[in-house]
């Protein structure tokens, strides 16, 4: 499992011109899932992100009112080392990835986080204001 985590002052996802999910201050999580990821991986990564002290004042989502906007992002497993056309073979297919994406979001909610979501498998327009900018790449 791979996540790009960005600290934001605001963010939203639009699908077909309507807002699918939005947050104010918090974290945007672009989540990629590969073939051998498990529910335990989703839980570990959710816990790590929930407690990650990268918000202003060295706080985390677990400390206060910050939200999380989670967006499925299979392209995080794109491989462009050969040629000019990326391979997506390392990304888990939808029937494997979607339940793990849902499990990841559920683990964050179970920890007490406010979670907004993109729409799994949809063509999304992501709007965000990166705060800092602060961006991390995490992997299980």
Steps between C-alpha positions, in 0.01 A plus 500: 500500500633841407371839613590852402398718794468876456428757769229732368312809606204378290422231245213352304433235238249548220345225289286601203481858629377409850706499821563145616698592811658808658696608806642818647832474683638149501660235283436377149592134463554361149483124557645236268445129557704214359430127466641375829351766730285377787245643745779503760706724268202734466460517878871568561514773238178659626639505855827652381326777305251569781787566742741666257612831654524712185222750563582852624637500854629144454151362554326210333150426379452310827559821699213708375265622234701424185339276241622248248408483134583151367526450124566169324803536273602186311752705300728507807602152384575609145837392364655718230857368513471351151368688203259790509180322596468410869405150606227469762556129567616558860168665591237267643186466285181667621339188654812455717577867566155639578435289813847595632434869425170471691678319787764776518229770523308296759817461711548877500138554603532236774795698637277807523603683183266704283541347154379633166553291189543518130306251293680172440570441130351832388663767287556763771603865504704559815528856629733568792708769660819333620603660829873543541529326261522182700487170313610152612504160331423206732507128421412181683 
